Amino acid sequence: MIDELQASEPASYAFGAVIRLFGVILIILGTLNTMLSWRGGFELLSLPVYLLGAGALLCVIGGILRTDKQSE
C-alpha cells in the first residue's frame, strides 16, 4: 500500500510542473527574441509578445494544476 502511494505521487506532482516548465521556456525565448531585435535595431514584432503572453499563461495554468493535484 505504501508503494502504491509513492508510485502515484510523482505523476500527479509532475503534471502541472511540465506545463509550467514549458511556459518558462516560452518566456525565455520571447525575452531573448525581444532583446536581440532591440539590440539589432529592428522593429519589435508581435511574435515575441505572443511568446511572452503564452508563456505567462502556461505558467499560471501549470501553477493552478499543480496546486489542485497537491490538494487532492
N, C-alpha and C positions, 0 to 999 in steps of 0.2 A: 504494500500500500504506500509506503514512503517512497519507493522507487517510482511509482506512477506519478506522484505529485512532483517529484524532482524532474521527471522527464517532461511533463507538460508545462512546467513553469517557464523555461526559456522560450518556448514557442510563443506563448502569449505575451511575454515581455518584449520579444523582438519584433512583434507585429507593428507597433507604432514607431519603433526605433528605425526600421528600414525606410519607412516613408519620410520620417524626419531627416534622416541622413541624406536622402535624395534631394530634399528641399534645401539642405545646407549646400550641397554640391551645386544646385542651380543658382543659389545666391552668390557663391564664389565665382562661378562662371560669368554671371551678369555683372558683378563688380569688376572683374578683370577686363571684360569687354568694354565696359564704360571707361575705365582708367586708360586703357590702350587707345581708344578712339579720342579721348580728351587729350592725351599726351601727343598723339599724332596730328592733332588739329582738325580732325574730321568732325562732321556734324553728328550729333548723337541720334542714333536711330531708335526705333521703338522696340527692337528685339531685346536689348539689354534690360529695358524697363519691364517688359513682359517676363523675362527670366527672373528678375528680382521679385516681381509680384507673385509669380507661380511658386518660387522657392519659399517665400514667406507664407503663402497659403498652405503649402505642403508641410512646413514646419508646424503650423498651427494645427492642422489636421492630425499629424503624427503625434503631437503632444496630447491632443484630446483622446485619440485612440489608445495611447499608452496609459493615460490615467484611467480610462474606462476599463481596460483589461486588468489593471492592478487592483481596482476596487472590487472586482468580481471574485 
